[in-house]
Amino acid sequence: MYVADVHIVKRNYGLVVAEFLFTTLAVVAVVLRLVTRMVFVRNVGVDDGFITIAALGTIAFLVGAIERKANSRFTCASMGDI
């Protein structure tokens, strides 16, 4: 399995799926909250700004982790190599 041209070993499939699933759910929740606060309540607060910044940070972390793995020239030794 490849994610962003990065080979994912079989034992990490669950981790990759969980990472994308929960990041997507969090971003959807933030977007729904912002739409609700802007359209229906018409009262956007500082907390909404902090939540948006946290969601953007989560996305940046996910992208950074994938980019780091894609650009990595080093491989980790497995327990069998030690």
C-alpha positions in Angstrom: 0.0 0.0 0.0 1.3 3.5 -0.9 0.2 6.8 0.6 1.6 9.9 -1.1 4.1 7.7 -2.9 5.3 6.3 0.5 5.3 2.6 1.0 3.4 1.6 4.1 4.3 -1.8 5.6 1.4 -4.2 6.3 1.7 -3.9 10.1 1.1 -0.1 9.9 -2.1 -0.2 7.8 -4.4 0.4 10.9 -2.3 3.3 12.0 -2.4 5.0 8.6 -6.2 4.4 8.4 -6.8 5.8 11.9 -4.6 8.8 11.2 -6.5 9.8 8.1 -9.9 8.9 9.5 -9.6 10.9 12.7 -8.0 13.9 11.0 -10.8 14.0 8.5 -13.5 13.7 11.2 -11.8 16.5 13.2 -11.7 18.8 10.2 -15.3 18.1 9.3 -16.3 18.8 12.9 -14.4 22.1 12.9 -15.9 23.2 9.6 -19.4 22.3 10.8 -18.9 24.3 14.0 -17.6 27.3 12.1 -20.5 27.2 9.6 -23.0 26.9 12.5 -21.4 29.8 14.5 -21.1 32.1 11.4 -24.5 31.4 9.7 -26.9 30.4 12.5 -25.6 31.9 15.7 -23.7 34.8 14.1 -21.3 34.9 17.0 -17.8 33.8 16.2 -15.5 33.9 19.2 -11.8 33.6 20.0 -12.3 29.9 20.8 -13.3 29.3 17.2 -10.0 30.8 16.1 -8.1 28.6 18.4 -9.9 25.5 17.2 -9.2 26.5 13.6 -5.5 27.0 14.3 -5.4 23.6 16.0 -7.1 21.9 13.0 -4.6 23.5 10.7 -1.8 22.3 12.9 -3.1 18.8 12.8 -3.2 18.9 9.0 0.3 20.3 8.9 1.5 17.5 11.2 0.0 14.9 9.0 1.4 16.4 5.8 4.8 16.9 7.5 4.9 13.3 8.7 4.2 12.0 5.2 6.7 14.4 3.6 9.4 13.4 6.1 8.9 9.7 5.4 8.9 10.4 1.6 12.1 12.3 1.7 13.9 10.1 4.2 17.2 8.6 3.0 17.7 6.6 6.1 16.1 3.3 7.1 15.5 2.1 10.6 17.1 -1.1 11.6 14.7 -3.9 12.5 15.0 -5.9 15.6 16.4 -8.8 13.6 19.3 -6.6 12.4 20.5 -5.7 15.9 
